Every structure is written in structure tokens, then in C-alpha cells.
Amino acid sequence: MCWTGPIETAILGREPVSTRMARLLIGRDGAMEALELTPRQSRILKHIIEEYVVTALPVSSEAVVRRYEPRVSSATIRNEMVALQERGLLQHPHASAGRVPSDVGYRHYVRYLMPDARLSQTEERTILHQFHQVDAEIGEWLHLAAAVLASFIQIPVVSIPPVTQVSRLRRLDLVEMTPGSILLVVILWSGAVRQQLIRMEGTTASGLAEIEALLNDALIDKKASEIRAFASGMPVPAILEAVSHLMEEEDRWQGADVHVEGLSYMAGQPEFGTGGLLQPIVETLERPRALDALIGPLFQAQGVYISIGQEQPVEALRVCSAVLGTYGRPGEISGIVGVIGPTRLPYWRAVPMVEYVTGLLDSLLEGTFQK
């Protein structure tokens, strides 16, 4: 894949999407050259894409004149549509008087023609209020993020909890189970929890609490290798060894816990109603590891990723588009949330919605680092 660079995410006061397009992450075919279009050609392409996204029907020159360009003749619009088709931005379905966008046309729209796409302040406040109503827990936040995207855009949502490239300790708890036996509970910044029973004789409840406080003060935010380095100079080396071992097991875990919700929305898309296109898409989305080529590189990136049609690295999804956003700390702890649907996506809604939601998750997750 080829990346054009990061974009910054924030909760409020973001710059309009159209001024950031050159910095959006794009798919496997890399950066496309800007096509020189006349202002009228740009307007017509924009009209056709937005009309087709809404109606799923080829757009005729008469429809463009009637709804968008009443001062221009149908003959002139047809000539401009032919020119756009020759540039590879439109396609002409068989037995149809209208045109539909190509993958290149969608890409040009996203990068250069999409309006200043952002949510209204009312929408932002509504979503923010919803997040304030759930428990301060990563799983709850991610479930709500998926629900918000599905309800606003009505296409399948992909969500991945934070994945740590190198685990860091958030807190450990020591719980006496039976005389001489304690339960070690290791809580990581990713939200992962690991446990192990340890034999430990002759420890009182107050002594256990003191050890727990001492270790938490000394080990917070440490990696497994750093904790091992403490072992020689700290009491209870058995506990330190167990903590290090549990964290190393977490680091060895491969793959992301991918959740896909709202597959029924895909079945409702008219372009997938015939021709056997839907089944391979659903089968791919139901097998999380099949998405590795799409989502894997995003864990080392930051921002919003848009992959359209033939740009998709997953062959079964090359009739789809993905708008996926990352949140967290790149290279350390990152998660992903976004949407996958037909190339006929309402990009002007999907991009700012994904950006806003991942910005919220960014802020909420960062807040857990500071606690």
C-alpha cells in the first residue's frame, strides 16, 4: 500500500475535510495525478456522483439539467459527460442513457470535489452526549462508536479494540484466594486483563496491600523487559516474573479482534441484489483474518484511510469502498473503526463521521493513559 501521510484528528474545531484531502491515506494504487477539469466538468462530475449515490440509478444529462444545471442545455451536458467518460471518471452501462461514476471518478471526488464535509455542531454534541452516557470502558466506547456509525450511514461497520504492539502495565492487583495462594491480576493499557495464581506463603492482608502499592508505584507504564530489569532489586521476584510472563504472552498474540456489524445493510444495496456479488463479500467480512491485508498496515498509521474499488487489497472487496479511522498511539496501542460498503458510498457523510468518532475514541483512550 501507499500512504500519502497522516491527518490529525480532534474532537472539535477541525479544519474542513476538503482542505485535508491530500493528506488522506489512500489504497494500494498510490497517489493519483490530479486531472485537469474545467469548472463545469467538475460540477457535472460532482452532481452525477452525489445523484448516483442517492438513487443508485444511472444519471442522464436530462436529470443533471433538471436538478442541477438548468441554464445549460442537455446537449452540452452530454458532451461534457462524454469527455468525463473519456478521462475514465464516468462509465456508461449498457442499454442505459445515463452514466455512473468509476472508481477513478470517486477517488477524484473524494480528493478534490467533496464539499467541506463535516458534521453539524448539533450532530457532534449529540454523539458526544451519547459517549458521556456509557461506562468509562473501552469495550463500551467501541460498541457505541459502531452503533453511531451504523445508524448514521447504514452500511456495515468494522471495529477493532486497541491492539498493543508492546504491552505496558496500567495496574496490577493482588487478591488473597486461600492461605498461601494469591491471584495476580495484570491490567494493561490496552484494556486486556490477564491473571495467574501464585504461591506466596506468610503474607498478611496488610502486607499484600503494601506490596501491591509498591509495585504499582514502581511499574506503572513499564514494558515486560523493563519489569524484568527491576526483578533483582525488588521484593517478591516471583510476582515480577509472573507479571513479565503474562505481558510477554500478550505481546506474542497475533491478529486483531475484528468485529463486523450490520451485514444486513450490505444485502439491502441494489448493486448487490443480483449477479452473485454479495456472497463473497459477506463470506470475507465474516472471516476476520481475511481482512488482514486491509487492516494490518493501518496499525502503523494515523488518520482516516479510504480505499475505493480496485484499490482494495482484498480481492473479494474490490466492488466495495472502505473508510476506516485509526485511534490511539501509532506503533504502541492502536484500534480501528470505520465502514465498508459499496463504492456508492455517501463519502461526504462517511469521512467526517469516521473522523469525528475516531477523534472521540482518541481522546477517551488518551484519558485512560493519564489516570
Beta strands, then each sheet from edge to edge (+ up, - down):
strand 1: 25-26
strand 2: 90-91
strand 3: 100-101
strand 4: 157-164
strand 5: 169-178
strand 6: 181-188
strand 7: 193-199
strand 8: 259-261
strand 9: 304-308
strand 10: 320-329
strand 11: 333-342
sheet 1: 1+ 9+ 10- 11+ 4- 8+
sheet 2: 2+ 3-
sheet 3: 5+ 6- 7+
end
